[in-house]
Amino acid sequence: MVIVMLFNNSKALSFLLKNKIVATLRNRRYRVGQYVLIKVMRCGVARVIGIGQVVEVHEVTEENLRKFYKISGFSSPEEWLQAYRRISKSRSPKFIYVIKLLKLKSYE
């Protein structure tokens, strides 16, 4: 089963597109090996831009934030958490997912 993963932050999305991998903070439960449709919002419409796969799952801890922010697109764990809180309704994320980009559709 393929699940949608929406990327609303340009730093995280740019990192994923450039490096083909990104660490992302989420509350929803995904499992290692699961495929995700990567979507972005454009003019109020969610567009599929690619297919990714969950390659790692970690609980959010200070240690894991320090370890994974380097592949998140953000310059510090604090900036990463601030960006999450601006987008999310939840104050604290539960999971860190490492997503590998498998296939990219045309993205402009």
MMTF fields as JSON, N, C-alpha, C and O atoms, coordinates in Angstrom:
{
  "mmtfVersion": "1.0.0",
  "mmtfProducer": "UNKNOWN",
  "numBonds": 431,
  "numAtoms": 432,
  "numGroups": 108,
  "numChains": 1,
  "numModels": 1,
  "chainsPerModel": [1],
  "groupsPerChain": [108],
  "chainIdList": ["A"],
  "bondAtomList": [4, 2, 8, 6, 12, 10, 16, 14, 20, 18, 24, 22, 28, 26, 32, 30, 36, 34, 40, 38, 44, 42, 48, 46, 52, 50, 56, 54, 60, 58, 64, 62, 68, 66, 72, 70, 76, 74, 80, 78, 84, 82, 88, 86, 92, 90, 96, 94, 100, 98, 104, 102, 108, 106, 112, 110, 116, 114, 120, 118, 124, 122, 128, 126, 132, 130, 136, 134, 140, 138, 144, 142, 148, 146, 152, 150, 156, 154, 160, 158, 164, 162, 168, 166, 172, 170, 176, 174, 180, 178, 184, 182, 188, 186, 192, 190, 196, 194, 200, 198, 204, 202, 208, 206, 212, 210, 216, 214, 220, 218, 224, 222, 228, 226, 232, 230, 236, 234, 240, 238, 244, 242, 248, 246, 252, 250, 256, 254, 260, 258, 264, 262, 268, 266, 272, 270, 276, 274, 280, 278, 284, 282, 288, 286, 292, 290, 296, 294, 300, 298, 304, 302, 308, 306, 312, 310, 316, 314, 320, 318, 324, 322, 328, 326, 332, 330, 336, 334, 340, 338, 344, 342, 348, 346, 352, 350, 356, 354, 360, 358, 364, 362, 368, 366, 372, 370, 376, 374, 380, 378, 384, 382, 388, 386, 392, 390, 396, 394, 400, 398, 404, 402, 408, 406, 412, 410, 416, 414, 420, 418, 424, 422, 428, 426],
  "bondOrderList": [1, 1, 1, 1, 1, 1, 1, 1, 1, 1, 1, 1, 1, 1, 1, 1, 1, 1, 1, 1, 1, 1, 1, 1, 1, 1, 1, 1, 1, 1, 1, 1, 1, 1, 1, 1, 1, 1, 1, 1, 1, 1, 1, 1, 1, 1, 1, 1, 1, 1, 1, 1, 1, 1, 1, 1, 1, 1, 1, 1, 1, 1, 1, 1, 1, 1, 1, 1, 1, 1, 1, 1, 1, 1, 1, 1, 1, 1, 1, 1, 1, 1, 1, 1, 1, 1, 1, 1, 1, 1, 1, 1, 1, 1, 1, 1, 1, 1, 1, 1, 1, 1, 1, 1, 1, 1, 1],
  "groupList": [{"groupName": "MET", "atomNameList": ["N", "CA", "C", "O"], "elementList": ["N", "C", "C", "O"], "formalChargeList": [0, 0, 0, 0], "bondAtomList": [1, 0, 2, 1, 3, 2], "bondOrderList": [1, 1, 2], "singleLetterCode": "M", "chemCompType": "L-PEPTIDE LINKING"}, {"groupName": "VAL", "atomNameList": ["N", "CA", "C", "O"], "elementList": ["N", "C", "C", "O"], "formalChargeList": [0, 0, 0, 0], "bondAtomList": [1, 0, 2, 1, 3, 2], "bondOrderList": [1, 1, 2], "singleLetterCode": "V", "chemCompType": "L-PEPTIDE LINKING"}, {"groupName": "ILE", "atomNameList": ["N", "CA", "C", "O"], "elementList": ["N", "C", "C", "O"], "formalChargeList": [0, 0, 0, 0], "bondAtomList": [1, 0, 2, 1, 3, 2], "bondOrderList": [1, 1, 2], "singleLetterCode": "I", "chemCompType": "L-PEPTIDE LINKING"}, {"groupName": "LEU", "atomNameList": ["N", "CA", "C", "O"], "elementList": ["N", "C", "C", "O"], "formalChargeList": [0, 0, 0, 0], "bondAtomList": [1, 0, 2, 1, 3, 2], "bondOrderList": [1, 1, 2], "singleLetterCode": "L", "chemCompType": "L-PEPTIDE LINKING"}, {"groupName": "PHE", "atomNameList": ["N", "CA", "C", "O"], "elementList": ["N", "C", "C", "O"], "formalChargeList": [0, 0, 0, 0], "bondAtomList": [1, 0, 2, 1, 3, 2], "bondOrderList": [1, 1, 2], "singleLetterCode": "F", "chemCompType": "L-PEPTIDE LINKING"}, {"groupName": "ASN", "atomNameList": ["N", "CA", "C", "O"], "elementList": ["N", "C", "C", "O"], "formalChargeList": [0, 0, 0, 0], "bondAtomList": [1, 0, 2, 1, 3, 2], "bondOrderList": [1, 1, 2], "singleLetterCode": "N", "chemCompType": "L-PEPTIDE LINKING"}, {"groupName": "SER", "atomNameList": ["N", "CA", "C", "O"], "elementList": ["N", "C", "C", "O"], "formalChargeList": [0, 0, 0, 0], "bondAtomList": [1, 0, 2, 1, 3, 2], "bondOrderList": [1, 1, 2], "singleLetterCode": "S", "chemCompType": "L-PEPTIDE LINKING"}, {"groupName": "LYS", "atomNameList": ["N", "CA", "C", "O"], "elementList": ["N", "C", "C", "O"], "formalChargeList": [0, 0, 0, 0], "bondAtomList": [1, 0, 2, 1, 3, 2], "bondOrderList": [1, 1, 2], "singleLetterCode": "K", "chemCompType": "L-PEPTIDE LINKING"}, {"groupName": "ALA", "atomNameList": ["N", "CA", "C", "O"], "elementList": ["N", "C", "C", "O"], "formalChargeList": [0, 0, 0, 0], "bondAtomList": [1, 0, 2, 1, 3, 2], "bondOrderList": [1, 1, 2], "singleLetterCode": "A", "chemCompType": "L-PEPTIDE LINKING"}, {"groupName": "THR", "atomNameList": ["N", "CA", "C", "O"], "elementList": ["N", "C", "C", "O"], "formalChargeList": [0, 0, 0, 0], "bondAtomList": [1, 0, 2, 1, 3, 2], "bondOrderList": [1, 1, 2], "singleLetterCode": "T", "chemCompType": "L-PEPTIDE LINKING"}, {"groupName": "ARG", "atomNameList": ["N", "CA", "C", "O"], "elementList": ["N", "C", "C", "O"], "formalChargeList": [0, 0, 0, 0], "bondAtomList": [1, 0, 2, 1, 3, 2], "bondOrderList": [1, 1, 2], "singleLetterCode": "R", "chemCompType": "L-PEPTIDE LINKING"}, {"groupName": "TYR", "atomNameList": ["N", "CA", "C", "O"], "elementList": ["N", "C", "C", "O"], "formalChargeList": [0, 0, 0, 0], "bondAtomList": [1, 0, 2, 1, 3, 2], "bondOrderList": [1, 1, 2], "singleLetterCode": "Y", "chemCompType": "L-PEPTIDE LINKING"}, {"groupName": "GLY", "atomNameList": ["N", "CA", "C", "O"], "elementList": ["N", "C", "C", "O"], "formalChargeList": [0, 0, 0, 0], "bondAtomList": [1, 0, 2, 1, 3, 2], "bondOrderList": [1, 1, 2], "singleLetterCode": "G", "chemCompType": "PEPTIDE LINKING"}, {"groupName": "GLN", "atomNameList": ["N", "CA", "C", "O"], "elementList": ["N", "C", "C", "O"], "formalChargeList": [0, 0, 0, 0], "bondAtomList": [1, 0, 2, 1, 3, 2], "bondOrderList": [1, 1, 2], "singleLetterCode": "Q", "chemCompType": "L-PEPTIDE LINKING"}, {"groupName": "CYS", "atomNameList": ["N", "CA", "C", "O"], "elementList": ["N", "C", "C", "O"], "formalChargeList": [0, 0, 0, 0], "bondAtomList": [1, 0, 2, 1, 3, 2], "bondOrderList": [1, 1, 2], "singleLetterCode": "C", "chemCompType": "L-PEPTIDE LINKING"}, {"groupName": "GLU", "atomNameList": ["N", "CA", "C", "O"], "elementList": ["N", "C", "C", "O"], "formalChargeList": [0, 0, 0, 0], "bondAtomList": [1, 0, 2, 1, 3, 2], "bondOrderList": [1, 1, 2], "singleLetterCode": "E", "chemCompType": "L-PEPTIDE LINKING"}, {"groupName": "HIS", "atomNameList": ["N", "CA", "C", "O"], "elementList": ["N", "C", "C", "O"], "formalChargeList": [0, 0, 0, 0], "bondAtomList": [1, 0, 2, 1, 3, 2], "bondOrderList": [1, 1, 2], "singleLetterCode": "H", "chemCompType": "L-PEPTIDE LINKING"}, {"groupName": "PRO", "atomNameList": ["N", "CA", "C", "O"], "elementList": ["N", "C", "C", "O"], "formalChargeList": [0, 0, 0, 0], "bondAtomList": [1, 0, 2, 1, 3, 2], "bondOrderList": [1, 1, 2], "singleLetterCode": "P", "chemCompType": "L-PEPTIDE LINKING"}, {"groupName": "TRP", "atomNameList": ["N", "CA", "C", "O"], "elementList": ["N", "C", "C", "O"], "formalChargeList": [0, 0, 0, 0], "bondAtomList": [1, 0, 2, 1, 3, 2], "bondOrderList": [1, 1, 2], "singleLetterCode": "W", "chemCompType": "L-PEPTIDE LINKING"}],
  "groupTypeList": [0, 1, 2, 1, 0, 3, 4, 5, 5, 6, 7, 8, 3, 6, 4, 3, 3, 7, 5, 7, 2, 1, 8, 9, 3, 10, 5, 10, 10, 11, 10, 1, 12, 13, 11, 1, 3, 2, 7, 1, 0, 10, 14, 12, 1, 8, 10, 1, 2, 12, 2, 12, 13, 1, 1, 15, 1, 16, 15, 1, 9, 15, 15, 5, 3, 10, 7, 4, 11, 7, 2, 6, 12, 4, 6, 6, 17, 15, 15, 18, 3, 13, 8, 11, 10, 10, 2, 6, 7, 6, 10, 6, 17, 7, 4, 2, 11, 1, 2, 7, 3, 3, 7, 3, 7, 6, 11, 15],
  "groupIdList": [1, 2, 3, 4, 5, 6, 7, 8, 9, 10, 11, 12, 13, 14, 15, 16, 17, 18, 19, 20, 21, 22, 23, 24, 25, 26, 27, 28, 29, 30, 31, 32, 33, 34, 35, 36, 37, 38, 39, 40, 41, 42, 43, 44, 45, 46, 47, 48, 49, 50, 51, 52, 53, 54, 55, 56, 57, 58, 59, 60, 61, 62, 63, 64, 65, 66, 67, 68, 69, 70, 71, 72, 73, 74, 75, 76, 77, 78, 79, 80, 81, 82, 83, 84, 85, 86, 87, 88, 89, 90, 91, 92, 93, 94, 95, 96, 97, 98, 99, 100, 101, 102, 103, 104, 105, 106, 107, 108],
  "secStructList": [7, 7, 3, 3, 3, 3, 7, 7, 7, 2, 2, 2, 2, 2, 2, 2, 2, 2, 2, 1, 3, 3, 3, 3, 3, 3, 1, 1, 7, 7, 7, 6, 6, 7, 3, 3, 3, 3, 3, 3, 3, 3, 6, 6, 3, 3, 3, 3, 3, 3, 3, 3, 3, 3, 3, 3, 3, 3, 3, 7, 7, 2, 2, 2, 2, 2, 2, 2, 4, 4, 4, 6, 6, 1, 1, 1, 2, 2, 2, 2, 2, 2, 2, 2, 2, 2, 2, 7, 1, 1, 1, 1, 7, 7, 3, 3, 3, 3, 3, 3, 3, 3, 3, 3, 7, 7, 7, 7],
  "xCoordList": [0.838, 0.0, 0.882, 1.808, 0.601, 1.357, 0.606, -0.594, 1.332, 0.771, 1.333, 2.456, 0.558, 1.0, 1.841, 1.517, 2.927, 3.734, 3.873, 4.485, 3.3, 3.28, 4.486, 4.763, 5.195, 6.323, 5.925, 5.802, 5.724, 5.315, 6.464, 6.276, 7.64, 8.77, 9.777, 10.231, 10.12, 10.996, 12.422, 13.077, 12.91, 14.268, 14.347, 15.272, 13.375, 13.361, 13.178, 13.851, 12.268, 12.015, 13.257, 13.622, 13.895, 15.102, 16.198, 16.896, 16.35, 17.369, 17.063, 17.962, 15.809, 15.406, 15.671, 16.214, 15.295, 15.474, 16.953, 17.328, 17.784, 19.216, 19.967, 20.836, 19.624, 20.407, 19.748, 20.364, 18.493, 17.734, 17.466, 17.088, 17.661, 17.387, 17.115, 17.663, 16.257, 15.968, 15.461, 14.806, 15.775, 15.181, 14.027, 14.169, 12.887, 11.699, 11.022, 11.009, 10.464, 9.743, 8.273, 7.673, 7.695, 6.277, 5.652, 6.35, 4.317, 3.569, 2.909, 2.668, 2.621, 1.992, 2.98, 4.191, 2.449, 3.27, 3.488, 2.537, 4.748, 5.163, 6.087, 6.571, 6.333, 7.232, 8.363, 8.216, 9.466, 10.614, 10.192, 9.52, 10.588, 10.248, 8.982, 8.716, 8.202, 6.943, 7.216, 8.108, 6.436, 6.535, 5.624, 4.545, 6.071, 5.279, 5.213, 6.203, 4.025, 3.881, 4.286, 3.685, 5.281, 5.75, 4.972, 4.991, 4.286, 3.46, 3.897, 4.446, 3.631, 3.837, 2.571, 1.801, 2.368, 1.223, 1.642, 2.654, 0.87, 1.073, -0.271, -1.183, -0.404, -1.647, -2.848, -3.926, -2.65, -3.729, -4.054, -5.014, -3.26, -3.496, -2.265, -1.135, -2.496, -1.395, -1.016, -1.854, 0.256, 0.763, 1.78, 2.651, 1.666, 2.661, 3.904, 3.831, 5.06, 6.31, 7.26, 8.273, 6.929, 7.815, 7.358, 6.32, 8.161, 7.921, 9.159, 10.291, 8.918, 10.006, 9.773, 8.744, 10.75, 10.64, 11.215, 12.246, 10.522, 11.001, 12.151, 11.963, 13.354, 14.51, 14.952, 15.666, 14.523, 14.827, 13.7, 13.056, 13.469, 12.493, 13.165, 13.784, 13.035, 13.635, 12.684, 11.928, 12.725, 11.983, 12.687, 13.899, 11.9, 12.485, 13.089, 12.382, 14.393, 15.141, 16.131, 16.386, 16.683, 17.688, 18.866, 19.377, 19.285, 20.406, 20.085, 20.911, 18.879, 18.501, 18.306, 18.623, 17.794, 17.67, 19.047, 19.22, 20.024, 21.388, 22.016, 22.79, 21.679, 22.246, 21.646, 22.373, 20.333, 19.655, 19.378, 18.993, 19.558, 19.282, 20.198, 19.857, 21.359, 22.331, 21.803, 22.298, 20.796, 20.178, 18.715, 17.904, 18.385, 17.015, 16.822, 15.697, 17.939, 17.856, 17.94, 17.944, 18.008, 18.045, 19.439, 20.223, 19.737, 21.077, 21.292, 22.424, 20.21, 20.348, 19.12, 18.079, 19.234, 18.062, 16.945, 15.764, 17.32, 16.325, 15.546, 14.327, 16.251, 15.576, 14.626, 13.527, 15.049, 14.238, 12.949, 11.866, 13.059, 11.871, 10.959, 9.738, 11.533, 10.727, 9.915, 8.731, 10.549, 9.851, 8.721, 7.634, 8.972, 7.925, 6.736, 5.586, 7.015, 5.94, 5.144, 3.955, 5.78, 5.052, 4.047, 2.956, 4.415, 3.572, 2.557, 1.411, 2.974, 2.164, 1.235, 1.516, 0.142, -0.773, -0.241, -0.658, 0.679, 1.246, 2.494, 3.262, 2.685, 3.848, 5.124, 6.219, 4.981, 6.16, 5.987, 4.995, 6.95, 6.876, 7.221, 7.916, 6.731, 6.987, 8.104, 8.833, 8.235, 9.154, 10.031, 9.642, 11.221, 12.108, 12.143, 12.458, 11.816, 11.859, 12.937, 13.068, 13.701, 14.642, 13.984, 13.665, 13.792, 13.096, 14.087, 14.831, 14.089, 14.923, 14.039, 13.001, 14.446, 13.708, 14.047, 15.203, 13.034, 13.253, 13.009, 13.73, 11.984, 11.624, 11.076, 10.241, 11.545, 11.116, 10.345, 10.818, 9.144, 8.392, 8.895, 9.661, 8.49, 8.847, 8.398, 7.223, 9.319, 8.99, 9.531, 10.714, 8.629, 9.022, 8.51, 8.731],
  "yCoordList": [-1.181, 0.0, 1.243, 1.349, 2.173, 3.408, 4.507, 4.703, 5.217, 6.279, 7.613, 7.672, 8.676, 10.012, 10.628, 10.508, 11.29, 12.081, 13.466, 13.624, 14.46, 15.83, 16.591, 16.56, 17.267, 18.114, 19.567, 20.044, 20.273, 21.678, 22.634, 23.85, 22.114, 22.972, 22.941, 21.872, 24.114, 24.192, 23.709, 23.166, 23.897, 23.432, 21.912, 21.348, 21.252, 19.795, 19.253, 18.305, 19.86, 19.411, 19.603, 18.704, 20.748, 21.006, 20.008, 19.526, 19.695, 18.717, 17.352, 16.679, 16.948, 15.66, 15.617, 14.635, 16.666, 16.69, 16.679, 16.052, 17.362, 17.44, 16.168, 15.701, 15.609, 14.509, 13.135, 12.115, 13.121, 11.867, 11.167, 9.996, 11.881, 11.347, 12.536, 13.622, 12.315, 13.372, 12.738, 11.696, 13.384, 13.007, 13.967, 15.176, 13.429, 14.248, 13.889, 12.727, 14.891, 14.706, 14.499, 15.251, 13.484, 13.161, 12.594, 12.117, 12.654, 11.998, 10.719, 9.799, 10.667, 9.473, 8.309, 8.499, 7.127, 5.925, 5.373, 5.102, 5.216, 4.554, 3.412, 3.379, 2.48, 1.38, 1.312, 1.755, 0.76, 0.594, -0.24, -1.262, 0.202, -0.49, 0.03, -0.285, 0.822, 1.33, 2.371, 3.209, 2.3, 3.269, 4.448, 4.284, 5.651, 6.86, 7.657, 7.778, 8.204, 9.172, 10.519, 10.989, 11.131, 12.421, 13.511, 13.609, 14.328, 15.396, 16.753, 16.864, 17.784, 19.173, 19.952, 19.556, 21.049, 21.918, 22.964, 23.644, 23.086, 24.098, 24.73, 24.053, 26.012, 26.752, 26.073, 25.99, 25.593, 24.97, 23.539, 22.96, 22.958, 21.588, 20.742, 21.147, 19.561, 18.64, 17.895, 17.243, 17.995, 17.329, 16.266, 16.497, 15.109, 14.054, 14.445, 14.748, 14.433, 14.751, 13.56, 13.59, 12.519, 11.367, 10.25, 10.332, 9.202, 8.05, 7.87, 7.921, 7.66, 7.443, 6.176, 5.514, 5.854, 4.686, 5.033, 5.695, 4.569, 4.745, 3.762, 2.55, 4.295, 3.419, 3.311, 2.378, 4.272, 4.21, 4.869, 5.799, 4.377, 4.961, 5.084, 4.137, 6.27, 6.504, 7.325, 8.149, 7.1, 7.956, 9.298, 9.394, 10.343, 11.665, 11.784, 11.777, 11.892, 12.15, 13.267, 13.551, 13.892, 14.936, 14.377, 15.023, 13.178, 12.539, 12.306, 12.59, 11.786, 11.534, 12.83, 12.881, 13.87, 15.161, 15.684, 16.188, 15.569, 16.015, 15.164, 15.665, 13.897, 12.986, 13.204, 13.214, 13.377, 13.372, 14.744, 14.822, 15.845, 17.16, 17.414, 18.191, 16.759, 16.955, 16.505, 16.941, 15.629, 15.214, 15.658, 15.045, 16.722, 17.231, 18.459, 18.815, 19.104, 20.345, 21.586, 22.709, 21.389, 22.51, 22.65, 21.7, 23.842, 24.125, 23.728, 23.747, 23.364, 22.948, 22.139, 22.22, 21.359, 20.644, 21.607, 21.303, 22.764, 23.752, 24.322, 24.48, 24.631, 25.151, 24.095, 24.421, 22.847, 21.739, 21.618, 21.501, 21.645, 21.562, 22.768, 22.618, 23.959, 25.17, 25.062, 25.4, 24.595, 24.44, 23.426, 23.632, 22.339, 21.329, 21.944, 21.729, 22.702, 23.288, 24.329, 24.506, 25.033, 26.012, 25.323, 25.842, 24.16, 23.449, 22.539, 22.441, 21.882, 20.846, 21.424, 22.462, 20.738, 21.102, 20.591, 21.047, 19.644, 19.042, 19.815, 20.276, 19.949, 20.663, 19.809, 20.343, 18.504, 17.639, 16.452, 15.73, 16.248, 15.086, 13.806, 13.841, 12.696, 11.407, 10.628, 9.875, 10.809, 9.97, 10.779, 11.842, 10.252, 10.728, 9.629, 8.476, 10.005, 9.053, 9.478, 10.661, 8.524, 8.776, 8.246, 7.063, 9.159, 8.847, 8.897, 9.866, 7.848, 7.782, 8.031, 7.388, 8.959, 9.253, 8.196, 8.056, 7.451, 6.375, 6.829, 6.441, 7.655, 8.096, 9.515, 9.818, 10.359, 11.757, 12.031, 11.758, 12.576, 13.031, 14.424, 15.012, 14.942, 16.302, 17.265, 17.282, 18.069, 19.012, 20.388, 20.553, 21.378, 22.759, 23.685, 24.894],
  "zCoordList": [0.0, 0.0, 0.0, 0.804, -0.889, -0.984, -0.233, -0.428, 0.627, 1.457, 0.979, 0.48, 1.13, 0.743, 1.855, 3.036, 1.459, 2.377, 1.75, 0.694, 2.41, 1.91, 2.446, 3.645, 1.564, 1.957, 1.767, 0.639, 2.884, 2.857, 3.123, 3.071, 3.403, 3.72, 2.579, 2.17, 2.07, 0.898, 1.194, 0.305, 2.421, 2.75, 2.706, 2.12, 3.326, 3.331, 1.913, 1.51, 1.172, -0.197, -1.075, -1.833, -0.98, -1.774, -1.447, -2.34, -0.152, 0.252, -0.356, -0.861, -0.308, -0.879, -2.38, -2.887, -3.085, -4.535, -4.924, -5.914, -4.159, -4.464, -4.071, -4.807, -2.903, -2.331, -2.44, -2.134, -2.877, -3.027, -1.701, -1.68, -0.593, 0.743, 1.662, 1.471, 2.665, 3.638, 4.929, 4.911, 6.041, 7.325, 7.569, 7.387, 7.978, 8.183, 9.498, 9.905, 10.155, 11.421, 11.126, 10.357, 11.733, 11.499, 12.762, 13.656, 12.824, 13.893, 13.408, 14.19, 12.134, 11.564, 11.575, 11.46, 11.713, 11.753, 10.343, 9.61, 9.988, 8.754, 9.16, 10.291, 8.25, 8.583, 7.558, 6.419, 7.977, 7.087, 5.885, 6.027, 4.72, 3.478, 2.814, 1.654, 3.537, 2.999, 1.909, 2.042, 0.841, -0.244, 0.052, 0.622, -0.343, -0.128, -1.415, -2.136, -1.698, -2.783, -2.207, -1.24, -2.782, -2.293, -3.019, -4.246, -2.216, -2.777, -2.236, -1.14, -3.046, -2.637, -2.974, -3.849, -2.28, -2.573, -3.597, -3.425, -4.643, -5.673, -5.976, -6.452, -5.708, -5.979, -5.322, -5.911, -4.105, -3.351, -3.738, -3.228, -4.641, -5.094, -4.772, -5.045, -4.187, -3.886, -5.155, -5.778, -5.534, -6.74, -6.361, -5.521, -6.979, -6.787, -7.573, -8.764, -6.884, -7.578, -7.622, -8.321, -6.877, -6.897, -5.994, -5.338, -5.978, -5.116, -4.244, -4.724, -2.962, -2.032, -1.236, -1.368, -0.409, 0.453, 1.817, 1.928, 2.854, 4.221, 4.422, 4.322, 4.709, 4.889, 6.349, 6.716, 7.184, 8.619, 9.395, 8.909, 10.607, 11.531, 12.9, 13.385, 13.517, 14.824, 15.684, 15.171, 16.978, 17.901, 17.969, 17.776, 18.25, 18.4, 19.8, 20.808, 19.825, 21.056, 20.734, 19.564, 21.753, 21.512, 20.718, 19.803, 21.079, 20.386, 18.91, 18.043, 18.622, 17.233, 16.45, 15.262, 17.092, 16.415, 16.016, 14.906, 16.909, 16.609, 15.499, 14.684, 15.48, 14.481, 13.091, 12.097, 13.018, 11.714, 11.117, 9.95, 11.874, 11.283, 10.088, 9.196, 10.069, 8.996, 7.634, 6.595, 7.647, 6.376, 6.317, 5.624, 7.046, 7.062, 6.177, 5.829, 5.816, 5.058, 5.945, 5.442, 7.261, 8.206, 8.809, 8.815, 9.313, 9.812, 11.267, 11.75, 11.977, 13.376, 13.788, 13.137, 14.863, 15.372, 15.779, 15.607, 16.317, 16.761, 15.58, 15.651, 14.495, 13.303, 12.732, 12.283, 12.753, 12.246, 13.056, 12.483, 14.378, 15.243, 15.071, 15.053, 14.945, 14.738, 13.452, 13.429, 12.394, 11.111, 11.239, 10.698, 11.946, 12.163, 12.896, 12.513, 13.941, 14.757, 14.001, 14.267, 13.05, 12.239, 11.322, 11.087, 10.809, 9.837, 10.516, 10.076, 11.575, 12.215, 13.278, 13.877, 13.493, 14.583, 15.92, 16.984, 15.848, 17.047, 17.469, 16.625, 18.756, 19.275, 19.194, 19.015, 19.322, 19.348, 18.407, 18.494, 17.505, 16.621, 17.382, 18.398, 16.882, 17.527, 16.834, 17.48, 15.525, 14.756, 13.815, 13.33, 13.568, 12.506, 11.457, 11.752, 10.232, 9.124, 8.144, 7.827, 7.671, 6.596, 5.33, 5.217, 4.383, 3.132, 1.981, 1.827, 1.181, -0.014, -1.228, -1.387, -2.082, -3.308, -4.348, -4.747, -4.786, -5.763, -7.191, -8.11, -7.369, -8.715, -8.625, -7.772, -9.497, -9.528, -10.808, -11.911, -10.635, -11.798, -12.149, -11.386, -13.254, -13.639, -12.555, -12.189, -12.037, -10.984, -11.344, -11.639, -11.312, -11.627, -10.57, -10.647]
}
